[in-house]
């Protein structure tokens, strides 16, 4: 009994050490940024071919010489979840003052295989007047 317990204990330690050696890593698979932009964008980023776990980070800032105004910019990354529900990570700025910024929370998602992951940057409300934006996002994939 003592040998069996000791053998089990040794196997458990070996398994634990082996497990700690395989730390999952996040790998950047998509990045996009613009400094001083003024145009709208829409683009499909990628279409997953296998199930996976991803993480997206978004930040948007903007400047205008004409404030206050109702206009602004909205930027988002969009996908269809494995369940079929829509998902997004969106940052929006409107010009109550000259300089504004927004960052969407960094979130993880698992998009549906065969459905595109896309991004869109578009005018918000009435659209910005005399304004530029700085925007950046990264999409990372969890790997072993």
HURAWO-V696065 format. One line per field, one symbol per residue. ss: DSSP state (2 for helix, 1 for strand, 0 for the rest). burial: b if it has 24 or more other C-alpha atoms within 12 Angstrom, else e. Layout:
ss=???
burial=???
This chain:
ss=022222222222222222220000111111111111100011111110000001111111111100000001111111111000011111111100001111111111101000011111111100000011111111111110
burial=eeeeeeeeeeeeeeeeeeeeeeeeeeeeebebeeeebbeeeeeeebebeeeebbbbbbbbbbbbeeeebebbbbbbbbbebeeeeebbbbbbbbbeebbbbbbbeeeebbbbeebbbbbbbbbbeebbbebbbbbbbbbbbeee
